[in-house]
Amino acid sequence: MITEQGRVLELLLSGQFVCQTLDEDAHRYLQSSANRAEVEQQLNILNRHLSSAAEGEVYFASYQVLGDNERKTLTSQFQEVSSHLMPMVEWLLMVQEAMATDMPLTQGTMIRLNELQTVVEDTPAYAEQLGKISRYALFGSKASELDAQLKLIFKRLVELGYLVRPNQDKQIYTATGKIDYLFDVLKFIDETENLSLAERAEDAISQSSLL
């Protein structure tokens, strides 16, 4: 039977962003400094490092030492995340406005799909914006119906790890720490806007944050 440390290591090495919403037990395990030290030691053997974002609320594995192969992988990962930024930012802003809240979406925020759909359907500007967002390559919707567009976006965000759906019988979704991580990426890109993509990626990993 796998130990909790082994399970946490598997999550990290599979590219998961461990947060309270995604896996409460794994997140609790990593809240212990002793456990983090042990996980760090195991990750180091595989040229990985335990990194965090959102002020320690999100944990993930990053490279420890960069060789040519690691740089290629890192640049590719950073490019993928960067390609998500525009559609994700537009979606996050639309949801925040539609939910009539001053607070940005963050880990643990619940979104009731049916409630959001009602607001979007009643507001032509939101409906038009949703159609635009759904057609981004990240989502790739070809549907003209608002209901189909919205469900595809939510399905895709679950696949990408930005949302979880705790109860498959209910259309209620919860934001994960990967959204907080995305905000950290945005902040990082804003601070390093004059660097090339590869330089940004390498600088990020050298700070033991982000990727």
C-alpha positions as CSV (number, residue, x, y, z in Angstrom):
1,M,0.0,0.0,0.0
2,I,1.4,3.4,-1.0
3,T,2.3,5.8,1.8
4,E,0.9,9.3,1.9
5,Q,4.4,10.6,1.0
6,G,4.4,8.4,-2.0
7,R,1.0,9.5,-3.0
8,V,2.0,13.2,-2.7
9,L,5.1,12.6,-4.8
10,E,3.0,10.9,-7.5
11,L,0.7,13.9,-7.6
12,L,3.6,16.4,-7.9
13,L,5.5,14.4,-10.5
14,S,2.4,14.0,-12.6
15,G,2.2,17.8,-12.9
16,Q,-0.6,18.4,-10.4
17,F,-0.9,21.7,-8.5
18,V,-1.7,20.5,-5.0
19,C,-4.0,22.8,-3.1
20,Q,-6.7,22.4,-0.4
21,T,-9.5,22.2,-3.0
22,L,-7.9,19.6,-5.2
23,D,-6.6,17.3,-2.5
24,E,-7.1,18.4,1.1
25,D,-5.1,15.5,2.6
26,A,-2.1,16.1,0.3
27,H,-2.2,19.8,1.0
28,R,-2.4,19.2,4.7
29,Y,0.6,16.9,4.4
30,L,2.6,19.6,2.7
31,Q,1.7,22.2,5.3
32,S,4.2,20.4,7.6
33,S,7.8,21.7,7.3
34,A,9.1,18.2,8.2
35,N,7.0,16.6,5.5
36,R,8.0,19.2,2.9
37,A,11.7,18.6,3.7
38,E,11.2,14.8,3.1
39,V,9.4,15.4,-0.1
40,E,12.0,17.9,-1.2
41,Q,14.7,15.3,-0.6
42,Q,12.9,12.7,-2.7
43,L,12.2,15.2,-5.5
44,N,15.9,16.3,-5.6
45,I,16.9,12.7,-6.6
46,L,14.8,13.2,-9.7
47,N,16.1,16.7,-10.4
48,R,13.0,18.3,-9.1
49,H,12.3,20.9,-6.4
50,L,9.1,21.5,-4.3
51,S,7.9,25.0,-5.4
52,S,4.9,27.0,-4.2
53,A,2.6,29.8,-5.3
54,A,-0.1,31.9,-3.9
55,E,1.8,32.4,-0.6
56,G,2.2,28.7,0.0
57,E,-1.3,27.7,-0.7
58,V,-0.4,25.8,-3.9
59,Y,2.5,23.3,-4.3
60,F,4.0,21.8,-7.4
61,A,7.2,20.3,-8.7
62,S,9.7,22.3,-10.7
63,Y,13.2,21.5,-12.1
64,Q,16.2,21.8,-9.8
65,V,19.0,22.0,-12.4
66,L,18.5,23.1,-16.0
67,G,20.1,21.2,-18.8
68,D,19.2,21.5,-22.5
69,N,16.3,19.0,-22.3
70,E,14.9,20.7,-19.2
71,R,15.1,24.1,-20.8
72,K,13.2,22.8,-23.8
73,T,10.5,21.3,-21.6
74,L,10.3,24.4,-19.5
75,T,10.0,26.8,-22.4
76,S,7.3,24.6,-23.9
77,Q,5.4,24.5,-20.6
78,F,5.7,28.3,-20.2
79,Q,4.5,28.8,-23.8
80,E,1.5,26.6,-23.1
81,V,0.6,28.5,-20.0
82,S,1.1,31.8,-21.8
83,S,-1.3,30.7,-24.5
84,H,-4.0,30.2,-21.9
85,L,-3.6,33.7,-20.5
86,M,-5.9,35.8,-22.8
87,P,-8.9,33.4,-22.8
88,M,-8.5,32.7,-19.1
89,V,-8.3,36.4,-18.2
90,E,-11.3,37.2,-20.3
91,W,-13.2,34.3,-18.7
92,L,-12.2,35.2,-15.2
93,L,-13.3,38.9,-15.7
94,M,-16.6,37.9,-17.2
95,V,-17.4,35.5,-14.3
96,Q,-16.4,38.1,-11.7
97,E,-18.6,40.7,-13.3
98,A,-21.5,38.3,-13.9
99,M,-21.3,37.2,-10.2
100,A,-21.3,40.9,-9.2
101,T,-18.3,40.6,-6.9
102,D,-15.3,42.8,-6.3
103,M,-13.2,39.8,-5.5
104,P,-11.4,37.9,-8.2
105,L,-11.9,34.2,-8.6
106,T,-9.6,32.3,-6.2
107,Q,-9.1,28.8,-4.8
108,G,-12.3,27.6,-3.1
109,T,-14.7,29.9,-4.9
110,M,-17.8,28.0,-5.9
111,I,-19.5,28.7,-9.3
112,R,-23.0,27.4,-9.9
113,L,-23.2,26.9,-13.7
114,N,-27.0,27.3,-13.8
115,E,-26.9,30.7,-12.0
116,L,-24.1,31.9,-14.2
117,Q,-25.9,30.8,-17.3
118,T,-29.1,32.7,-16.3
119,V,-27.1,35.9,-15.8
120,V,-25.3,35.5,-19.2
121,E,-28.5,34.7,-21.0
122,D,-30.2,37.9,-19.5
123,T,-27.2,40.1,-20.5
124,P,-26.5,40.4,-24.2
125,A,-23.0,41.8,-23.7
126,Y,-22.1,38.7,-21.6
127,A,-23.6,36.4,-24.1
128,E,-21.5,38.0,-26.9
129,Q,-18.4,37.9,-24.7
130,L,-19.0,34.2,-23.9
131,G,-19.2,33.3,-27.6
132,K,-15.9,35.0,-28.3
133,I,-14.2,33.3,-25.3
134,S,-15.6,29.9,-26.3
135,R,-14.0,30.2,-29.8
136,Y,-10.5,30.6,-28.5
137,A,-8.2,27.7,-29.4
138,L,-8.1,26.8,-25.7
139,F,-11.7,25.9,-25.8
140,G,-12.3,25.4,-29.5
141,S,-16.1,25.6,-29.4
142,K,-18.0,25.6,-32.7
143,A,-21.4,25.7,-31.0
144,S,-23.8,28.7,-31.5
145,E,-25.9,27.8,-28.5
146,L,-24.9,29.6,-25.2
147,D,-25.7,26.5,-23.1
148,A,-23.3,24.3,-25.2
149,Q,-20.6,27.0,-25.2
150,L,-20.7,27.4,-21.4
151,K,-20.7,23.6,-20.7
152,L,-17.7,23.1,-23.0
153,I,-15.7,25.9,-21.3
154,F,-16.4,24.4,-17.8
155,K,-15.6,20.9,-19.1
156,R,-12.3,22.1,-20.5
157,L,-11.4,24.0,-17.3
158,V,-11.9,20.9,-15.3
159,E,-9.6,19.0,-17.7
160,L,-6.9,21.6,-17.3
161,G,-7.2,21.6,-13.5
162,Y,-8.5,25.1,-13.0
163,L,-11.9,23.8,-11.7
164,V,-13.1,20.7,-10.0
165,R,-16.7,19.3,-9.9
166,P,-17.0,17.6,-6.5
167,N,-20.4,16.1,-7.1
168,Q,-21.1,14.8,-10.6
169,D,-24.8,15.0,-10.0
170,K,-24.7,18.8,-9.5
171,Q,-23.6,21.6,-11.8
172,I,-21.5,23.2,-9.1
173,Y,-17.8,23.8,-9.7
174,T,-15.0,24.9,-7.3
175,A,-11.9,26.9,-8.4
176,T,-8.5,25.3,-7.6
177,G,-5.2,26.8,-6.6
178,K,-4.1,26.6,-10.3
179,I,-6.1,29.8,-10.8
180,D,-4.1,31.5,-8.1
181,Y,-1.0,30.2,-9.8
182,L,-2.2,31.7,-13.0
183,F,-2.4,35.1,-11.3
184,D,1.2,34.7,-10.1
185,V,2.2,33.9,-13.7
186,L,0.5,37.1,-14.9
187,K,2.3,39.1,-12.2
188,F,5.6,37.5,-13.2
189,I,5.1,38.2,-16.9
190,D,4.2,41.8,-16.2
191,E,7.4,42.2,-14.2
192,T,9.6,40.6,-16.9
193,E,7.8,41.9,-20.0
194,N,11.2,42.8,-21.7
195,L,12.5,39.3,-21.4
196,S,12.2,36.6,-24.1
197,L,10.0,33.6,-23.5
198,A,13.0,31.4,-22.8
199,E,14.5,33.9,-20.4
200,R,11.2,34.3,-18.6
201,A,10.9,30.6,-18.2
202,E,14.5,30.2,-16.9
203,D,14.2,33.2,-14.6
204,A,11.0,31.7,-13.2
205,I,12.6,28.4,-12.4
206,S,15.7,30.0,-10.9
207,Q,13.4,31.8,-8.4
208,S,11.9,28.4,-7.4
209,S,8.5,29.8,-8.2
210,L,6.0,29.4,-11.1
211,L,7.0,26.5,-13.4
